[in-house]
Structure formats: C-alpha cells, structure tokens
Amino acid sequence: MWPFAILLLVLPFGPAQAQPAAVPVPFAVVGDAIPEPLTGTPGDAARGRSIVANRQLGLCLLCHTGPFPEERFQGNLAPDLAGAGARWSEGQLRLRIADARRLNPATIMPPYYSIDGLTRVNAAWQSRPILAAQQVEDVVAFLRTLRASGN
C-alpha cells in the first residue's frame, strides 16, 4: 500500500498547464487610482512588456495597439498603449489593469486583478484573478516606460 501512496504523491496529474494567479489581496482605490503597489517588489518593465505582448496571458494586443513592431494584428478597440506612461500615473494605470470597471462599469477591459462580480468563469479560474499581483506591477512598470506617443 505504501509504495502506491508514494507513487501518487510523486507522479504529476495531467499535463503541465499555466496556473491562475493566487487569490487577490485587498487594495484601496483613491479617486481614479490604486496609489499603493500591490506587492513589496518593484515591477520589472521587461517582464511587463512580455505579459502585454503575450497572446496567451495578457491578451492586451487583442484590443490595444502599441510599440510592438514584431507583433502583427494589433487591436484597435482600445487606446493605443504608446504614451500610456505620460497619460496616466502609476496608480491610475494600476487601477485600469486591476479593475477598470471601477472607472467605467460598461468597459470591455477585463478585470485582471479582481474576481468580484464575475460570472460564467471557467472552474479553473474561479476565485482567482487573471494576473498575479507582481504581474500587475510588472505591466504597470512597462506602461510607465511608454512616455512618448511614438515610443
């Protein structure tokens, strides 16, 4: 019996898949921003750029266009990301990524760091945000580098 139990603990159950982020920590919205970072670790702009450009994780380019010359078929439903760092503060960007519904309840922008009020969510993603807190901070760090409209 013991060897079988140990085997169950060692063997993976199914193919490796990307796991949804952990349950979100509470954050305070002040005006139109989340002024305090979601983590104690500063965001990494390079990791943020890879999240934004990733068509399986961030899916940002489905709706947005931006300074990604290597990416074809960028969206035109939402604001151009070029110049985002000049248009919005760090806290304003953080709220727009975490839960843009707080600014516009009818937005088509997904709430990347909120699970409140969501319906029709796949079982693997229930009670979990799309992005982890550190990933939100990474995306904010990247968007803050986009200061000029031509970037």
C-alpha positions in Angstrom: 0.0 0.0 0.0 2.8 2.5 0.9 4.6 2.3 -2.4 1.4 3.1 -4.2 0.7 6.1 -2.0 4.2 7.4 -2.6 3.8 6.9 -6.3 0.6 9.1 -6.2 2.5 11.9 -4.5 5.4 11.8 -7.0 3.5 11.5 -10.3 2.1 14.6 -11.9 -1.7 14.6 -12.6 -2.1 15.5 -16.3 -0.1 17.9 -18.5 1.6 20.9 -17.1 -0.6 24.0 -17.5 -0.3 27.6 -16.6 -2.0 28.1 -13.2 -4.2 31.0 -12.5 -2.8 33.6 -10.1 -3.4 33.4 -6.3 -6.4 35.0 -4.7 -6.1 38.8 -4.9 -5.1 40.8 -1.8 -7.4 43.7 -1.0 -6.4 47.1 -2.4 -7.5 50.7 -1.7 -8.9 52.8 -4.6 -8.3 56.5 -4.0 -10.1 58.6 -6.6 -9.2 57.1 -10.0 -6.2 55.2 -8.8 -4.7 52.5 -6.7 -1.8 54.6 -5.2 -0.1 51.8 -3.3 1.7 48.9 -5.1 0.1 45.5 -4.8 3.4 44.0 -3.7 6.6 45.0 -1.9 8.7 44.2 -5.0 9.0 46.9 -7.7 7.6 46.0 -11.1 10.0 44.8 -13.8 9.4 46.6 -17.2 10.9 43.8 -19.3 8.6 41.2 -17.7 5.7 43.6 -18.1 6.4 44.0 -21.8 6.3 40.2 -22.2 3.0 40.0 -20.4 1.5 42.7 -22.6 2.7 41.2 -25.8 1.8 37.6 -24.8 -1.3 36.4 -26.6 -2.0 33.6 -24.1 -1.5 35.6 -20.9 -2.2 39.3 -21.1 -4.0 39.3 -24.4 -3.6 43.1 -24.4 -2.9 43.3 -28.1 -6.3 41.8 -28.8 -7.8 45.3 -28.2 -4.8 47.6 -27.9 -2.1 48.7 -30.3 1.3 49.8 -29.2 5.0 49.9 -29.9 5.4 46.3 -30.7 6.8 46.2 -34.3 7.3 42.4 -34.1 3.6 41.8 -33.3 1.2 41.6 -36.2 -2.6 42.1 -35.9 -2.8 44.5 -33.0 -6.2 45.7 -31.9 -8.0 49.0 -32.4 -10.8 48.8 -29.9 -9.0 50.4 -27.0 -6.5 53.3 -26.6 -3.0 53.0 -28.1 -0.6 52.0 -25.4 2.1 54.3 -26.9 2.3 57.3 -24.5 0.3 55.5 -21.7 3.1 56.4 -19.2 2.6 60.1 -20.0 -1.3 60.0 -20.0 -1.8 58.1 -16.7 0.0 58.0 -13.3 1.3 54.7 -11.9 -1.7 54.5 -9.6 -4.1 55.2 -12.5 -2.5 52.5 -14.6 -2.7 50.1 -11.7 -6.4 50.6 -11.3 -7.1 50.3 -15.1 -5.3 47.0 -15.1 -6.6 45.6 -11.8 -10.3 46.5 -12.4 -11.2 49.2 -15.0 -14.9 48.5 -14.1 -14.3 50.8 -11.1 -13.9 53.7 -13.6 -16.4 52.5 -16.2 -18.8 49.7 -15.3 -19.5 49.1 -19.1 -15.9 48.7 -20.1 -14.8 45.8 -22.2 -11.4 45.8 -20.4 -11.1 42.6 -18.4 -10.5 42.9 -14.6 -7.0 41.4 -14.5 -6.8 41.5 -10.7 -10.3 41.3 -9.4 -12.8 38.4 -9.1 -15.7 40.4 -7.7 -19.0 40.2 -9.7 -17.7 37.8 -12.4 -20.0 35.2 -13.8 -19.5 32.4 -16.4 -15.9 31.8 -15.3 -14.2 28.5 -16.1 -13.8 26.4 -13.0 -10.0 26.5 -13.1 -10.2 30.3 -12.8 -13.0 30.8 -10.2 -11.8 32.7 -7.2 -8.5 33.6 -8.9 -7.5 36.7 -10.9 -6.0 36.6 -14.4 -2.7 38.1 -13.3 -0.9 37.8 -10.0 -0.1 41.0 -8.0 3.5 41.0 -9.2 2.5 40.6 -12.8 0.2 43.7 -12.4 3.2 45.6 -11.0 5.3 44.4 -13.9 2.8 45.6 -16.5 2.5 49.0 -14.7 6.3 49.3 -14.8 6.3 48.6 -18.5 3.5 51.0 -19.3 5.2 53.7 -17.3 8.2 53.5 -19.8 5.9 54.4 -22.6 6.2 58.2 -22.3 6.0 59.4 -25.9 3.2 58.8 -28.4 5.6 57.2 -30.9 7.6 55.2 -28.4 
